[in-house]
Amino acid sequence: METEPLLDGSINRDRGSGDYGSRPDSTHLCEESVTAKRLSYSVPGDPCCIEGGDADLHIQQAVVFIEDAIQYRSINHRVDSRSLRIYRWYYSRICQWGLGATIAVILALAFFEKPSSLSRTSDLRYKEPHWEPPCGLTESIEMVCFIVFALDLAVKSYLIGWDEFRKNKWLIGYTVVIAVSVMDWTLSVSMVCDERLRIRRLLRPFFLLQNSSLMKKTLKCIKRTLPEIASVILLLALHLCLFTMFGMLLFARGEDPEKNGEWSTYFRNLPQSLTSLLVLLTTANNPDVMIPAYSLNRGYAIFFILFSGFGTYFLMNLLTAIIYNQFRGYLLMSVQASILRRRLGIRASFEVLCCKGQDTAPTEQQCTGVQVETVLQVLKRVQMKSYYRRGIVTKVQQFPEGCVDGEGFQKLFDELDKDRIKEHPPLPEYSSPLLQKLQFIFSHYYVTVAGNIVALANMICICVILVIESNKSVSERDDYFLEAINCFFIAFYLLEMVLKIFAFGWWGYLSYRNNIFDGLMTVLLLVFQISIFATYRFPYPHWNPATRGLLSLWEMVRLVNMLIVFRFLRIIPNIKLMALVASTLLDLVKNLRAFAGILVVVYYVFAVLGIWLFEGAIPAPRNSSMVTNSSTGNGTANYTAECGTYEQLGYWPNNFDDFASTLVLLYNVMVVNNWQVFMDVYSRYTTGWSKLYFVCWWLTSSVMWVNLFVALILENFIYKWDRSTECSVSDVERTRFRTTVQHMFREHIQEPTEEELVSQLCQHPHLHLPR
């Protein structure tokens, strides 16, 4: 995932700062037209140095610029020695992990603050008093987080300078959010934590957003996509309104009460009619909504089929296609800027190394580029993956005459875009012909196939026994027979693991990811089996109940069976399509965290709003009769719950009474199964306008974000499928396809031109390269 850059905005900079590298009377390359005079990679005999002539400083600058390029960061930051040390410290792993942990802590406070989520259940029928933290506990933690964010803001502002800070909207917003949060925190403490609304809770997701460049780009892309889909949303609204009018005309109230079922249940008035058809658009109330009318006349089914057919299967899918297409276009533009950052960082590193070479060897024959020794010195200090470093070093050592030119320097870092091919250690060598023959047999692919067949047989045995004993209680189950079967299979798994270690060697065995998983499961199964032997002895029929340990025999056997079932996932790497699907899911977790982060932000904001609006709105039931607002007056009335309502379905755990239960309720609405139940109950206990909250959440989560996430899953899978069509199963296992957003769109991205690179370098606010 892309690391947070210090600068996202325009790069037309003021050149009057007194930072390192500036000199008022210098004649800079940037003063000339870029199209008339390009910044050459190397100009022999022409001074290419930055004022100061510190060779070690040039090395530091080159190292930082290359690290910026690797992480797609902006290079528009201070480049003096002290600032570079602070910069590298700020982007060190421990500092970034600390900042991420601080963000996680301040977001997690919502689970502990009033109303606290620390209770066994959220069910209103069994509601227990919540543990509320004493005033000052969460507030103290919150203040520590604010101090960390203030330090983070101070470091970022210092590194980019005041002029750049004023142009950066995210940093200005960062300042405002911290200031407002501190003021709200002060008000909360002064009121002894008794205030109902905490504005700062609504602002907390901003800390997560501003810490990720890709999240900010995603948000910007969503913002630009909204106008593009407005026409389809308008058409969808028109479709809904027209059919609502038709429905109210078709199902108007008649003289016969027995034939007014459709009117009384779904089309009594305009809000109810709109709600019924909106829910039908999501298929959540299909076919319930049509049954009263359809039971009277089969022709009424045409109305509902036309509405859902055109709306659900045409307009909604068209909306998904437009969201994906437009968002993909804007995301492609954003990724294009990321590639420009990488190329610019590499180019800037080359330029400062050119200056270093001119300064350190003025009397020697000038190198038309950068000396190989200098490049190797820089690569040694750059923080990067070891396999990338090895690949780049190998290419550097192939340059003739010990000199790397500008074009070659750029191509060195093409290694960053290549997939990692994992080389397995060589097989151990045995002198005995018998051992060599056994090694050949047990290292063969068919041994793994045989192991998968045995694992399948174990699964079938467990399934058959569970089906036979499904109606028996725990005391009636024959645990001994199942445990005997497990003993046989576990012995086979252990033998298989030992033979593979013999054939491949210890490090060769661990070089396969599926072997690591398989071996770990086998060891855990062996540990559980030894525990069973130690606790219940052998034979099992004579075990003494008085000697039972923490777990009964059935509970321990059940744990063993769960591990066996989980171990069956070992077959995934051996089936190409299944391996691609599994790797796609893993890549989504690892590399598309920014998209999930936006969803977390949306969940958080809507959860806080939901608690503000609906906390305590639904009273706990007193007895079998349900309490609701009376249709006349403000009193309460007892009645038997209608079929399909919140009370009759027993949805009592779904409420807005604390943060955890609110998240679960929002998820249930996002799934859109029976989401009309929640709209109905909160409109009855509060106001009809409460439906707007649920509709907005449905549009944001289910329509916008879920469709977008599905589209990205498709893009990710298609990308990996296209790259692996000519690979065997073993090649797929050896090749670690990297599907970051940048790599997914790499084939559609144009390389930046020389003019673009020169223009960006000329406008650097702190690094001024003369002719």
C-alpha distance (Angstrom), angle and dihedral (degrees) to the residues before:
residue distance angle dihedral
M1 . . .
E2 3.73 . .
T3 3.76 115.8 .
E4 3.77 121.9 -124.9
P5 3.81 110.8 -88.3
L6 3.74 120.4 -145.9
L7 3.76 92.4 -131.1
D8 3.79 131.0 38.1
G9 3.75 103.6 160.8
S10 3.75 137.1 73.1
I11 3.77 119.2 -36.7
N12 3.77 100.9 -150.0
R13 3.75 95.6 121.3
D14 3.76 139.6 -168.0
R15 3.78 109.4 -114.0
G16 3.77 97.8 -161.4
S17 3.78 98.4 90.7
G18 3.73 119.9 118.7
D19 3.78 94.9 -132.4
Y20 3.73 125.0 132.8
G21 3.79 113.8 -66.1
S22 3.80 97.4 27.2
R23 3.76 123.1 117.9
P24 3.77 122.1 172.6
D25 3.80 97.4 -141.5
S26 3.78 98.8 41.7
T27 3.75 119.0 124.0
H28 3.75 102.3 -133.6
L29 3.71 129.4 -160.0
C30 3.81 87.6 -126.7
E31 3.78 91.0 67.2
E32 3.80 89.0 71.2
S33 3.76 125.7 70.7
V34 3.76 111.4 -87.6
T35 3.76 92.3 -139.1
A36 3.80 91.8 51.2
K37 3.79 98.0 45.0
R38 3.81 122.0 22.9
L39 3.74 124.1 -161.6
S40 3.77 101.0 -107.4
Y41 3.77 121.5 -141.7
S42 3.78 90.6 -122.3
V43 3.76 134.7 -5.7
P44 3.82 112.2 -165.7
G45 3.73 113.2 -135.7
D46 3.80 94.2 9.2
P47 3.81 114.9 109.6
C48 3.79 108.6 -110.1
C49 3.77 99.3 172.3
I50 3.76 133.3 118.8
E51 3.74 116.5 -121.9
G52 3.77 109.0 -90.9
G53 3.79 99.9 48.2
D54 3.82 95.3 -139.6
A55 3.80 106.2 157.0
D56 3.81 93.8 -167.3
L57 3.80 89.5 51.8
H58 3.79 90.2 54.8
I59 3.80 88.9 52.4
Q60 3.82 90.4 51.1
Q61 3.79 91.3 48.9
A62 3.80 92.4 49.2
V63 3.81 91.4 49.0
V64 3.81 92.6 51.1
F65 3.81 93.2 44.7
I66 3.80 91.0 52.5
E67 3.81 91.0 48.2
D68 3.81 88.2 50.2
A69 3.80 89.1 51.9
I70 3.80 93.0 49.7
Q71 3.81 91.5 51.6
Y72 3.84 95.1 38.5
R73 3.80 90.4 -117.7
S74 3.77 127.0 155.8
I75 3.81 115.6 -101.9
N76 3.82 93.1 -150.7
H77 3.79 97.4 111.9
R78 3.78 137.0 102.5
V79 3.80 114.5 -67.1
D80 3.81 104.3 -166.0
S81 3.80 117.4 119.0
R82 3.82 96.8 -103.9
S83 3.80 93.7 46.8
L84 3.79 91.8 48.1
R85 3.81 90.8 54.7
I86 3.80 90.3 50.2
Y87 3.79 90.0 45.3
R88 3.81 94.2 53.5
W89 3.79 90.8 44.8
Y90 3.80 90.7 51.1
Y91 3.81 92.1 52.3
S92 3.80 94.0 42.1
R93 3.76 116.7 121.3
I94 3.81 95.5 -111.7
C95 3.81 92.9 50.2
Q96 3.80 94.3 47.7
W97 3.79 91.8 45.1
G98 3.78 89.2 50.5
L99 3.79 91.5 51.4
G100 3.80 91.0 47.2
A101 3.82 90.9 49.5
T102 3.81 90.0 51.1
I103 3.81 90.7 53.0
A104 3.82 90.4 48.3
V105 3.82 91.3 50.2
I106 3.81 95.4 50.4
L107 3.81 91.3 47.6
A108 3.81 91.5 47.9
L109 3.81 91.9 54.6
A110 3.81 88.1 82.2
F111 3.82 88.7 72.9
F112 3.82 91.9 57.3
E113 3.79 103.5 34.8
K114 3.77 122.1 88.8
P115 3.01 116.1 -43.2
S116 3.78 86.9 42.5
S117 3.80 122.4 -154.4
L118 3.81 92.6 -152.0
S119 3.79 99.7 114.8
R120 3.77 134.1 104.7
T121 3.79 95.1 -114.5
S122 3.77 139.8 5.2
D123 3.81 92.8 -145.5
L124 3.81 108.7 129.4
R125 3.81 90.8 -145.7
Y126 3.80 92.7 61.0
K127 3.75 97.9 29.8
E128 3.77 114.3 161.1
P129 3.79 127.8 -166.3
H130 3.79 109.4 -84.1
W131 3.77 119.8 -125.0
E132 3.77 105.2 -115.7
P133 3.82 118.0 -160.8
P134 3.81 114.8 -122.2
C135 3.77 115.6 -99.0
G136 3.77 109.9 -86.8
L137 3.81 98.8 27.7
T138 3.80 100.0 92.9
E139 3.80 89.7 28.3
S140 3.83 90.5 59.6
I141 3.80 91.3 50.6
E142 3.78 89.1 47.0
M143 3.81 92.4 52.6
V144 3.81 90.9 51.5
C145 3.81 87.9 53.6
F146 3.81 90.8 50.0
I147 3.81 90.1 52.2
V148 3.82 90.1 52.2
F149 3.81 90.8 49.2
A150 3.80 90.7 48.4
L151 3.83 90.2 52.7
D152 3.80 89.3 47.4
L153 3.80 90.1 52.4
A154 3.80 92.1 46.9
V155 3.81 93.1 51.8
K156 3.79 93.4 47.3
S157 3.79 92.0 47.4
Y158 3.80 92.5 49.4
L159 3.80 93.9 48.0
I160 3.80 95.2 53.0
G161 3.82 97.9 34.6
W162 3.79 132.8 -125.1
D163 3.80 95.4 -77.8
E164 3.78 91.7 55.4
F165 3.78 92.3 43.4
R166 3.80 91.7 59.1
K167 3.80 90.4 54.4
N168 3.79 96.0 48.2
K169 3.81 110.3 90.1
W170 3.80 93.6 -171.7
L171 3.79 93.2 56.7
I172 3.80 91.2 45.7
G173 3.79 88.3 50.9
Y174 3.79 88.9 47.1
T175 3.81 88.9 56.3
V176 3.80 93.1 48.1
V177 3.81 93.6 47.7
I178 3.81 92.3 50.5
A179 3.81 91.6 47.2
V180 3.83 94.1 48.3
S181 3.81 91.2 45.0
V182 3.81 92.2 52.0
M183 3.82 91.2 48.8
D184 3.81 91.2 49.3
W185 3.82 89.2 46.6
T186 3.82 89.9 53.0
L187 3.80 90.7 50.0
S188 3.81 90.5 49.1
V189 3.80 93.4 51.7
S190 3.81 91.9 46.1
M191 3.84 89.3 54.1
V192 3.83 91.0 49.4
C193 3.82 90.8 -113.7
D194 3.81 91.8 -64.8
E195 3.80 98.3 122.5
R196 3.82 119.2 115.4
L197 3.79 100.7 -148.6
R198 3.78 121.8 51.9
I199 3.76 107.8 -171.8
R200 3.79 92.1 -169.4
R201 3.81 90.8 65.6
L202 3.78 88.6 64.9
L203 3.83 90.5 50.6
R204 3.81 97.6 50.1
P205 3.82 96.3 89.5
F206 3.82 87.5 63.3
F207 3.81 88.8 72.8
L208 3.80 89.2 59.0
L209 3.79 93.2 46.5
Q210 3.78 98.0 49.1
N211 3.79 93.0 49.8
S212 3.81 94.2 63.9
S213 3.77 124.0 61.0
L214 3.80 92.3 -163.2
M215 3.80 91.2 52.0
K216 3.79 89.6 53.4
K217 3.79 90.5 48.7
T218 3.78 90.6 48.4
L219 3.78 91.1 50.7
K220 3.78 90.7 48.3
C221 3.79 90.6 50.0
I222 3.81 91.0 50.4
K223 3.80 89.9 50.0
R224 3.80 91.2 52.3
T225 3.78 91.7 45.0
L226 3.81 95.3 56.0
P227 3.83 96.6 75.8
E228 3.80 90.4 48.6
I229 3.81 93.2 59.2
A230 3.81 95.1 40.8
S231 3.81 91.2 95.2
V232 3.80 92.9 55.8
I233 3.81 92.0 45.4
L234 3.80 88.8 50.4
L235 3.79 90.2 49.9
L236 3.80 88.9 48.8
A237 3.81 90.8 51.1
L238 3.81 90.7 48.2
H239 3.80 89.9 49.6
L240 3.81 90.0 51.1
C241 3.80 94.5 47.4
L242 3.81 95.1 47.4
F243 3.78 93.6 50.4
T244 3.80 89.6 45.0
M245 3.80 89.3 57.8
F246 3.79 91.4 45.9
G247 3.81 90.4 48.1
M248 3.82 93.4 51.0
L249 3.80 89.2 50.2
L250 3.80 94.6 45.6
F251 3.78 95.9 45.0
A252 3.78 100.5 37.9
R253 3.78 118.5 150.6
G254 3.80 112.7 -81.6
E255 3.76 134.8 -162.5
D256 3.80 94.4 -105.9
P257 3.85 109.4 75.3
E258 3.79 91.4 -158.0
K259 3.80 90.6 63.0
N260 3.80 95.9 48.8
G261 3.80 96.1 80.4
E262 3.83 94.6 111.8
W263 3.80 92.2 46.2
S264 3.80 96.3 47.1
T265 3.80 95.5 44.9
Y266 3.81 105.4 36.5
F267 3.83 113.2 3.6
R268 3.81 106.0 38.6
N269 3.83 94.0 121.6
L270 3.79 141.1 -6.8
P271 3.85 98.6 -87.8
Q272 3.79 91.8 47.4
S273 3.82 91.9 46.9
L274 3.80 92.3 50.0
T275 3.78 91.3 47.8
S276 3.80 93.6 48.6
L277 3.80 93.7 52.1
L278 3.81 93.4 41.2
V279 3.80 89.2 55.3
L280 3.81 89.5 45.8
L281 3.81 87.1 55.5
T282 3.81 86.6 64.9
T283 3.87 90.9 43.0
A284 3.83 89.6 -126.0
N285 3.84 93.8 127.5
N286 3.79 98.4 34.0
P287 3.02 122.9 155.0
D288 3.82 94.1 4.8
V289 3.80 92.8 74.2
M290 3.79 93.7 58.3
I291 3.81 101.3 39.6
P292 3.87 98.9 88.9
A293 3.82 92.2 52.4
Y294 3.80 95.9 35.3
S295 3.81 90.6 54.6
L296 3.82 88.9 59.2
N297 3.80 99.1 43.2
R298 3.79 128.4 2.8
G299 3.81 89.7 -146.8
Y300 3.82 91.1 73.1
A301 3.82 88.0 71.2
I302 3.82 88.6 73.9
F303 3.82 90.6 67.1
F304 3.79 93.9 54.6
I305 3.81 94.2 40.5
L306 3.81 91.4 52.5
F307 3.79 92.0 47.4
S308 3.81 97.2 48.5
G309 3.81 94.2 35.3
F310 3.79 94.5 55.7
G311 3.79 97.3 32.3
T312 3.80 103.3 38.0
Y313 3.78 102.3 32.2
F314 3.82 100.3 32.2
L315 3.79 112.5 24.7
M316 3.80 97.0 34.6
N317 3.80 92.8 47.8
L318 3.79 90.1 44.8
L319 3.79 88.0 52.5
T320 3.81 89.9 52.2
A321 3.80 91.0 51.1
I322 3.80 92.5 49.2
I323 3.80 92.8 47.0
Y324 3.78 90.8 51.4
N325 3.78 96.4 43.2
Q326 3.80 96.7 46.3
F327 3.78 94.9 41.0
R328 3.78 90.9 47.6
G329 3.80 89.9 53.5
Y330 3.78 93.7 52.0
L331 3.79 91.8 42.7
L332 3.79 89.0 52.1
M333 3.81 89.4 55.3
S334 3.79 89.6 49.6
V335 3.80 92.3 49.7
Q336 3.80 88.4 49.3
A337 3.81 87.8 60.8
S338 3.81 89.4 50.7
I339 3.80 91.5 54.6
L340 3.79 88.8 49.3
R341 3.80 88.8 54.8
R342 3.79 91.0 52.9
R343 3.79 93.8 49.4
L344 3.78 91.3 44.4
G345 3.80 92.7 51.6
I346 3.81 91.6 51.0
R347 3.80 91.7 46.6
A348 3.81 92.4 48.8
S349 3.81 89.4 50.4
F350 3.79 90.4 53.1
E351 3.79 92.6 50.1
V352 3.80 95.2 52.1
L353 3.81 90.5 45.7
C354 3.77 88.6 53.0
C355 3.78 87.6 56.0
K356 3.81 90.4 48.3
G357 3.80 90.6 52.7
Q358 3.80 92.1 50.4
D359 3.81 91.6 49.6
T360 3.79 99.1 47.0
A361 3.82 100.4 44.3
P362 3.82 109.0 33.6
T363 3.79 94.8 146.8
E364 3.79 98.9 42.8
Q365 3.75 126.7 82.2
Q366 3.78 106.6 -72.6
C367 3.79 116.3 -112.4
T368 3.78 114.2 -135.3
G369 3.77 91.2 -133.1
V370 3.81 133.7 -7.3
Q371 3.78 125.4 -29.0
V372 3.79 116.4 -113.1
E373 3.81 91.2 -126.3
T374 3.81 89.8 56.8
V375 3.82 92.5 49.8
L376 3.81 91.2 49.3
Q377 3.79 90.1 49.1
V378 3.80 90.6 52.9
L379 3.82 94.0 46.0
K380 3.79 90.0 51.9
R381 3.83 90.2 60.8
V382 3.81 98.4 40.2
Q383 3.81 115.8 102.6
M384 3.80 105.1 -128.6
K385 3.80 141.0 126.0
S386 3.78 112.2 -66.1
Y387 3.82 94.2 -126.7
Y388 3.81 90.7 53.3
R389 3.79 89.9 49.9
R390 3.81 91.8 50.6
G391 3.80 92.0 49.8
I392 3.80 93.8 48.9
V393 3.82 93.3 44.9
T394 3.80 90.2 51.4
K395 3.80 90.8 53.6
V396 3.82 92.4 45.5
Q397 3.79 92.2 55.2
Q398 3.80 90.2 55.3
F399 3.82 94.1 65.7
P400 3.83 113.6 109.6
E401 3.79 122.9 -125.9
G402 3.80 91.1 18.6
C403 3.81 93.5 -87.1
V404 3.83 132.1 115.1
D405 3.79 117.6 -154.6
G406 3.79 125.1 -151.0
E407 3.78 98.0 -96.9
G408 3.78 91.5 46.3
F409 3.81 90.5 48.7
Q410 3.81 90.6 56.6
K411 3.81 91.9 47.2
L412 3.78 91.0 52.2
F413 3.78 89.7 71.6
D414 3.79 94.4 51.1
E415 3.80 81.7 93.7
L416 3.80 86.9 77.6
D417 3.82 89.7 67.1
K418 3.80 95.9 50.7
D419 3.78 126.0 98.9
R420 3.76 116.2 -111.9
I421 3.78 113.6 -111.0
K422 3.77 108.5 -155.4
E423 3.77 113.2 -142.2
H424 3.78 115.0 -153.3
P425 3.81 119.9 -139.0
P426 3.81 115.7 -100.1
L427 3.78 118.0 -92.6
P428 3.79 116.2 -96.3
E429 3.81 114.6 -98.6
Y430 3.80 119.1 -123.5
S431 3.79 122.6 -167.5
S432 3.81 95.8 -153.9
P433 3.83 114.0 87.7
L434 3.81 89.2 -144.0
L435 3.78 92.4 55.0
Q436 3.80 90.4 46.3
K437 3.79 90.5 53.1
L438 3.81 91.5 47.8
Q439 3.79 90.1 47.8
F440 3.80 90.3 53.1
I441 3.80 91.1 50.6
F442 3.81 98.2 46.8
S443 3.82 94.8 43.2
H444 3.78 91.1 55.9
Y445 3.81 120.1 111.8
Y446 3.81 91.3 -122.6
V447 3.81 90.5 67.1
T448 3.81 88.0 64.3
V449 3.82 89.5 47.0
A450 3.81 90.1 52.4
G451 3.80 89.8 49.1
N452 3.80 89.8 52.8
I453 3.80 90.6 51.1
V454 3.80 91.0 52.0
A455 3.83 90.3 47.8
L456 3.82 88.5 52.0
A457 3.81 90.4 50.9
N458 3.81 89.4 51.4
M459 3.80 89.7 52.0
I460 3.80 91.4 50.0
C461 3.81 91.4 50.9
I462 3.80 92.1 51.2
C463 3.81 91.1 46.8
V464 3.82 93.1 50.1
I465 3.81 93.0 49.2
L466 3.80 92.3 46.9
V467 3.81 90.8 51.4
I468 3.81 92.6 48.4
E469 3.81 93.5 47.9
S470 3.80 98.2 35.2
N471 3.83 92.8 111.5
K472 3.80 95.7 45.0
S473 3.76 124.2 97.1
V474 3.79 121.0 -122.3
S475 3.81 92.7 -97.8
E476 3.81 91.7 52.8
R477 3.81 96.2 50.6
D478 3.79 120.1 108.5
D479 3.81 97.3 -127.7
Y480 3.80 92.6 166.4
F481 3.80 95.7 63.4
L482 3.80 92.9 48.1
E483 3.80 91.4 46.3
A484 3.82 91.3 51.4
I485 3.80 89.9 54.1
N486 3.80 90.4 48.7
C487 3.81 91.0 51.3
F488 3.80 91.1 57.0
F489 3.79 94.4 49.3
I490 3.81 94.3 43.7
A491 3.80 89.2 53.1
F492 3.82 88.6 53.2
Y493 3.81 92.1 48.9
L494 3.79 90.7 50.7
L495 3.81 91.4 48.9
E496 3.81 90.7 48.9
M497 3.81 91.4 51.8
V498 3.81 92.9 48.8
L499 3.80 92.9 48.6
K500 3.80 91.8 50.0
I501 3.78 91.1 50.4
F502 3.81 87.6 51.0
A503 3.82 91.7 50.3
F504 3.81 100.5 41.6
G505 3.78 101.8 25.6
W506 3.78 124.6 -122.0
W507 3.82 97.1 -73.9
G508 3.78 92.5 38.4
Y509 3.80 89.8 54.1
L510 3.82 91.9 50.2
S511 3.81 92.3 47.1
Y512 3.82 89.0 75.7
R513 3.79 113.4 76.3
N514 3.81 93.2 -151.7
N515 3.82 89.5 54.0
I516 3.81 90.3 53.9
F517 3.80 90.6 52.8
D518 3.81 92.9 43.4
G519 3.80 93.3 47.4
L520 3.80 93.3 47.7
M521 3.81 91.7 51.9
T522 3.80 91.1 46.9
V523 3.81 92.5 51.6
L524 3.82 91.1 48.8
L525 3.82 90.8 49.5
L526 3.80 89.9 49.9
V527 3.81 91.5 50.5
F528 3.81 92.0 50.9
Q529 3.79 91.1 46.9
I530 3.81 92.2 51.9
S531 3.82 88.6 48.4
I532 3.80 90.3 54.2
F533 3.82 90.9 49.7
A534 3.80 91.5 47.6
T535 3.81 93.3 48.7
Y536 3.81 103.9 39.5
R537 3.80 103.1 20.8
F538 3.78 122.2 -151.1
P539 3.02 139.5 -38.0
Y540 3.79 95.7 38.7
P541 3.85 98.9 -147.6
H542 3.82 89.2 69.0
W543 3.79 97.9 50.5
N544 3.79 114.7 135.7
P545 3.84 114.9 -127.3
A546 3.78 88.6 -149.5
T547 3.80 89.1 66.4
R548 3.80 95.6 54.7
G549 3.76 114.4 132.3
L550 3.76 131.9 -149.0
L551 3.81 90.4 -56.4
S552 3.79 128.8 42.5
L553 3.78 120.0 -122.8
W554 3.79 90.8 -104.0
E555 3.80 91.8 51.6
M556 3.80 91.9 50.8
V557 3.80 91.9 46.2
R558 3.78 88.8 49.4
L559 3.81 90.8 53.9
V560 3.79 90.1 49.9
N561 3.80 91.0 50.8
M562 3.79 91.2 49.8
L563 3.79 90.3 54.0
I564 3.82 90.9 47.9
V565 3.79 90.6 51.8
F566 3.81 90.7 47.3
R567 3.82 90.4 47.9
F568 3.80 89.5 58.6
L569 3.81 86.5 76.2
R570 3.81 85.0 81.3
I571 3.80 87.7 90.0
I572 3.83 91.3 68.7
P573 3.84 97.7 83.8
N574 3.82 90.4 49.3
I575 3.80 94.9 59.2
K576 3.80 111.3 67.0
L577 3.80 99.7 -149.9
M578 3.79 92.2 43.0
A579 3.81 90.5 48.4
L580 3.80 90.3 52.7
V581 3.80 91.9 49.8
A582 3.81 91.7 49.1
S583 3.81 92.9 46.9
T584 3.79 89.8 48.2
L585 3.79 90.1 55.8
L586 3.80 91.4 47.9
D587 3.79 91.3 49.5
L588 3.79 90.4 50.4
V589 3.78 89.5 54.8
K590 3.81 93.9 46.0
N591 3.78 104.6 35.3
L592 3.79 108.1 24.4
R593 3.77 96.1 53.7
A594 3.79 90.4 121.8
F595 3.82 91.4 66.4
A596 3.78 91.7 48.3
G597 3.81 87.5 46.9
I598 3.79 90.9 60.2
L599 3.80 88.6 51.9
V600 3.81 89.5 51.4
V601 3.80 89.1 52.3
V602 3.80 92.0 50.4
Y603 3.81 91.9 46.9
Y604 3.79 90.7 49.5
V605 3.80 94.8 49.6
F606 3.80 94.7 46.4
A607 3.81 91.2 45.0
V608 3.80 91.9 54.3
L609 3.81 90.8 46.7
G610 3.81 90.8 47.4
I611 3.80 92.1 53.4
W612 3.79 90.7 48.8
L613 3.81 92.1 50.4
F614 3.80 105.0 35.3
E615 3.80 110.3 20.6
G616 3.81 108.5 137.9
A617 3.81 92.4 -0.9
I618 3.81 93.7 128.7
P619 3.83 112.7 60.0
A620 3.77 120.4 -141.3
P621 3.83 113.0 -101.0
R622 3.81 113.2 -103.3
N623 3.80 96.6 -159.0
S624 3.78 139.9 -28.8
S625 3.78 89.8 -50.3
M626 3.77 116.0 80.8
V627 3.77 125.4 -129.7
T628 3.77 118.8 -135.5
N629 3.77 141.7 151.9
S630 3.76 112.5 -75.4
S631 3.78 116.8 -122.1
T632 3.78 88.3 -129.3
G633 3.76 120.1 49.9
N634 3.76 129.5 -17.7
G635 3.77 97.4 -72.7
T636 3.76 128.4 105.7
A637 3.76 129.8 -109.1
N638 3.79 133.1 -163.1
Y639 3.75 119.3 -129.0
T640 3.77 140.3 154.3
A641 3.81 111.1 -95.4
E642 3.79 115.5 -103.4
C643 3.77 119.7 -123.2
G644 3.79 113.1 -89.0
T645 3.79 96.5 19.4
Y646 3.80 127.7 125.6
E647 3.80 90.9 -103.5
Q648 3.80 96.8 46.8
L649 3.82 93.5 46.7
G650 3.79 91.4 50.0
Y651 3.80 95.7 -124.7
W652 3.79 91.5 156.0
P653 3.84 95.7 128.4
N654 3.82 89.1 60.1
N655 3.79 106.7 83.6
F656 3.80 144.5 114.7
D657 3.79 95.8 -112.0
D658 3.82 95.1 112.7
F659 3.79 138.6 9.6
A660 3.82 98.3 -103.1
S661 3.81 95.2 49.9
T662 3.80 89.3 45.6
L663 3.81 91.3 57.0
V664 3.80 90.4 50.8
L665 3.80 91.4 49.0
L666 3.81 91.5 49.9
Y667 3.79 89.6 50.7
N668 3.80 90.5 51.7
V669 3.79 90.2 51.9
M670 3.82 91.0 47.5
V671 3.80 89.2 55.9
V672 3.86 85.7 52.9
N673 3.79 94.1 -147.0
N674 3.83 105.7 140.4
W675 3.79 90.8 -17.6
Q676 3.81 88.5 145.3
V677 3.82 87.2 70.4
F678 3.81 90.8 66.3
M679 3.80 92.7 45.8
D680 3.79 89.9 51.2
V681 3.81 97.6 48.7
Y682 3.80 96.2 46.2
S683 3.79 92.0 45.1
R684 3.81 88.4 53.7
Y685 3.79 95.9 47.3
T686 3.81 97.2 38.5
T687 3.80 122.5 10.5
G688 3.77 138.7 -51.2
W689 3.80 89.5 -110.1
S690 3.80 88.3 70.4
K691 3.81 87.3 81.7
L692 3.80 88.5 73.4
Y693 3.80 89.6 66.9
F694 3.80 92.5 55.0
V695 3.81 93.4 43.6
C696 3.81 90.9 51.3
W697 3.78 90.4 49.7
W698 3.81 91.2 48.7
L699 3.82 91.4 50.9
T700 3.80 92.7 46.6
S701 3.79 100.1 43.4
S702 3.79 108.9 24.8
V703 3.79 101.6 29.5
M704 3.80 101.8 33.6
W705 3.77 110.3 24.0
V706 3.81 103.8 29.7
N707 3.80 91.3 48.5
L708 3.78 90.3 48.2
F709 3.78 92.2 48.6
V710 3.81 91.3 49.5
A711 3.81 89.3 51.0
L712 3.80 91.0 51.5
I713 3.80 90.8 49.8
L714 3.80 88.3 54.2
E715 3.80 91.3 48.2
N716 3.79 90.9 49.4
F717 3.81 93.9 48.3
I718 3.81 94.5 45.0
Y719 3.80 89.7 49.8
K720 3.80 92.2 53.4
W721 3.79 93.9 41.0
D722 3.80 92.4 53.2
R723 3.79 90.6 50.6
S724 3.79 95.2 48.0
T725 3.80 103.2 42.0
E726 3.79 91.1 102.9
C727 3.82 95.5 40.3
S728 3.76 126.7 98.1
V729 3.78 123.1 -132.8
S730 3.79 91.1 -96.7
D731 3.81 91.3 49.7
V732 3.78 90.9 52.7
E733 3.80 89.0 51.4
R734 3.82 92.1 48.7
T735 3.80 96.3 44.0
R736 3.78 116.5 73.6
F737 3.79 101.8 -155.7
R738 3.77 109.0 -155.6
T739 3.79 111.8 -145.3
T740 3.75 104.3 -177.4
V741 3.77 115.0 151.3
Q742 3.80 89.7 -101.1
H743 3.82 92.1 55.1
M744 3.80 94.1 43.9
F745 3.80 90.7 60.6
R746 3.81 96.9 31.2
E747 3.81 95.6 110.5
H748 3.80 91.5 54.8
I749 3.81 96.1 49.6
Q750 3.79 123.7 97.1
E751 3.76 120.2 -138.7
P752 3.82 113.3 -113.4
T753 3.79 114.9 -103.0
E754 3.78 125.8 -119.9
E755 3.80 90.0 -106.5
E756 3.80 91.8 55.7
L757 3.79 92.9 50.7
V758 3.78 92.8 46.8
S759 3.79 92.2 47.7
Q760 3.80 92.0 51.5
L761 3.81 93.3 47.3
C762 3.78 91.7 48.4
Q763 3.79 90.8 54.5
H764 3.81 95.6 49.9
P765 3.82 105.3 131.2
H766 3.81 96.9 -144.2
L767 3.82 107.6 22.3
H768 3.80 113.2 68.6
L769 3.78 114.1 -175.9
P770 3.84 113.7 -163.0
R771 3.78 123.8 -154.0
